[in-house]
């Protein structure tokens, strides 16, 4: 091969690599501000709950898979590892509620009255060896302070390990191993959002085709002039835009899905974003899925979301680094004329 041909081949290879890893700016879509919900698994569940409580003017519902209640860690990693993951009997829910009221009075979180009509879905596998199944009833107890018990649905009987449950993708259902996505003949992504959105969603079948846009977006713009890595967040995230939402003609909803520890792009690439089951439900029901991405750092070796204070001591408020960036992403997605949940 001649030097010219060799250089041409190298250039083509580089272009292919660049194309496969290319990022683009997050787009704007016609999103109903009264249809924004969030969910997560493990640290992602705790983060979803933080986002729901701190930014209750944005979110209309939350789902937790193997999570812990709001402000459970109280800014201490040892409390997170013990009381909030293994020893639920050490968690005082009344103390968590009191802290929530204190944050509300200081306007560090949105008014808790915003949650009065929201829906909550709580799922925890019986075979979970990472987070005690006893943690999730504490989330139920916490939320009963702020919204009717009829708005809370719990599911604690699934023989599942520490994982996102799917119909047929991932590990055996009872395991608690990477990628923490388990085939349990249970469509968790559908069940939780069907509850959050009023139990009228179309359920995916094995033949559901994803005809929308799945792309990698630039997270750096939401941290300018600092780097996302300062806040233990990746330079890129993922988003799935259903075919019915690509144009601005249809009003669509938005769901923010938080991966768990060891499940982000830095470990699994896009496996969680592509195989957790969220996109199929989104495609059939015009729900855009946003997948923000955290990374590992010196104080966060497993790439978890900050639910114990490794970034700032006010991590559970709406002023914290990660929540501010994620709300900026949500704002970017929403077309200018969209309205808030309190406008109607």
Beta strands, then each sheet from edge to edge (+ up, - down):
strand 1: 31-41
strand 2: 61-65
strand 3: 119-123
strand 4: 152-155
strand 5: 164-166
strand 6: 171-172
strand 7: 181-183
strand 8: 213-218
strand 9: 236-241
strand 10: 252-258
strand 11: 287-291
sheet 1: 4+ 3+ 2+ 1+ 10+ 11+ 9- 8+
sheet 2: 5+ 7+ 6+
end
